Amino acid sequence: MPPKILQSINRLGIIAGAGQFPFMVADGAKRAGCHVTIVGLKGFADPSIAAHADNFRWAGMTKMGRWLRIFKHQQIKNVILAGSVTKSTMYGRFRILRLLPDLTAARIWFLRLKDKRNDAVLSAVADEFARHGIIMEECVKYSQQDMAPEGILTRGQPSEAQKRDVDFGWNIAKEMGRLDIGQSIAVKETEVVAVEAIEGTDRMIERAGALVRNGGWTMIKVAKPNQDMRFDVPTIGPDTIANLAKNGAKMLVIEAAKTVIVDRQETAAAADKAGIVLLSRTSE
């Protein structure tokens, strides 16, 4: 296709990690008339995401130079980061051999970062893209319909004890977010049972379940106080509910208008079936 025609099309790049969110972003962008190029992160992205793209390429998590070359070749000026990446892989054995970074990624990781928290890393990635004339957009731009509404989203209602746990834990979870440590905490009887860090939400849920053998605990998952909507937006779905049920949780609290819900009806139905209360609230 001639360059002038390429430029006339609304072209979007997506960097796809794990989970269903990349599918939601790609499908939303296609409905909006975008021509979509997806770079799937090896070891994270679902291979079936390729069918949702006009162009698809694989790339390593630390091959940022390749990401840029792919998008530049497609004359893409706007990209979205979508899906999760398990950051703990950065600290495994033989990490240099397994995740050998290209020069672009190495400069960012070893020279430009003051620390390795999510906001610092992702902001540096966005800055590098901007240096090449590519703007990183809000990841929910094409999935506004999937943002959590305010209210109780299940038939079940919170008990008085659960309400106390929510009031107790909400600001603590927000503070964890402000410190850019994690999005989620587990609470029972006004005690913090577990806190999410680089291991991710699923493993924190498993840890909370192992610690609270009699179950009945609450998970609170929030956005950061000054959430950058370009990346790291909280996401839940049926898989989250299944993991919570398996590990004895009885309530999930999320932040309205700041949390993506994968298949809201299925998620709420799964929560009802498991006897889990799903509450979406604001900070006010």
Buried (B, 14 or more C-beta within 10 A) or exposed (E): EEEEEEEEEEBBBBBBBBBBBBBBBBBBBBEEEBBBBBBBBEBBBBEEBBEBBBBBBBBBBBBBBBBBBBBBEBEBBBBBBBBBBBBEBBEEEEEEEBBEBBEBBBBBBEEEBEEEBBBBBBBBBBEBBEEEEBEBBBBBBBBEEBBBEEEBBBEBEBEEBBBBBBEBBBEBBBEBBEEBBBBBBBBBEEEBBBBBBBBBBBBBBBBBBEBBEEBBBBBBBBBBEEBBEBBBBBBBBBBBBEBBBEBBBBBBBBBBEBBBBBBBEEBBBBBBEBEBBBBBBEEE
